[in-house]
């Protein structure tokens, strides 16, 4: 914990430094919701098939899910989500002709979640 999944459009391949983003994201999570740095795990999934509204061209999506154990307040989760959106802006370069739709979700992990 935290379990972090980043879904991103293929159009962002050259514009999104995923390693630098994860290395900036992990300490941000630690300082915001009191997690351990070595517990942060991020995986990236490239998404090639998606639709935004009625448009399939000129759009990119970037969705980040940060699964946390129970006990974090809604206020801390909101503060983290806002900080992650700002981090996206700092780590994704604009792509000509592409509008980026970014989002963050911070659900609680199931009570049965276990790790080693």
N, C-alpha and C positions, 0 to 999 in steps of 0.2 A: 504494500500500500504506500503511496497512491499508485493506482493502475491508470495509465494515461494512454489514450488512443487518439491518433491524429489522422483523420481522413482528409486527403487533399487531392485536388484536381491535377491531372497530368500536365495541364497548361502551366502549372507552377513549378515544374521540375527544376528549371534553371533559376527561377526567381526566389525559391524558398530554400534557405540553408537549414536543413532539418537538424543536423547535428548541433549547430550553434544555437538553434531555437531550443532544443532539449536541454542543452547545458545552461541556458539562461532560465528556462522554465523551472527546472528542479529546485534551485535555491529560492526562487520566488514562491513556490509552493511551501517549502520548508518554513520560510519566514512568515507566511500568511496564515497557515492552518496548522502549524506545529507538527510537521512530519519529519521523518529522518531522511537525510539526503540519500543515503544508500538504499533506502526503500523505494525511491522513485524509479519507476520503470516506464519507459515510453516506447511505443511501437507506432510505426508510420504505415499507413495503407493508402496506396495510390488508387484514386477513383477515376475511371475513364467514362463511365456511363452515369449521367445525372441530367436532370432538367430543373431549371429555375423558372418558375412561373410557366409561361408559354414559350420560353426561349431555350434553344439548345446551343446556340453559338454566342461567342463573346462573353461567356460567364465562367467563373471558377468558384469552387467551394472549398472552404477550409473549416472543418468542424473538429473541435477538441473536446474529448470527454475525459474528465478527471474523476475517477472513482475513489471515494474516500470512505474510511470506516466511520461509523456513526459517532456522533459527539461534536461535530463541528456545527457552529451556529449558522443560521441563514445569513446573518450579516457578514460573517467571515467568508462564506461561499460567494456571496455577491461581490465582496471586495476582491476576492481571487479572480472571479470571472472577468471583472472590469480590468484588472491588471493583465490578465492573459490576452484580452483583446488589444490592449496597448502594446503588448509584446509582439503580437502578430504584426501590427503596423510597423514595428521596428525591424522585423526579420523577413518580411515578404516584400520584395521589390515590385514596383508596378510592372505590369505586362501590357504592352501596347494593344489596344482594342479589347481588353478583357476587364470586366468588372468583377471584383472579388466580393463574395458573400461569405463572411466569416461568422462563426458562432462558437459558444462555449457552453458546455453542460457539466454540472457537477453533482452527480447522483451519489447516494450512499451505496456502498457495497453491501451485498447480502450478508446477513448475520452468519451464514455458513462459510463465508470467504476465509480461506486459510492459505498461508504461504510458508516457504522455507528459504 
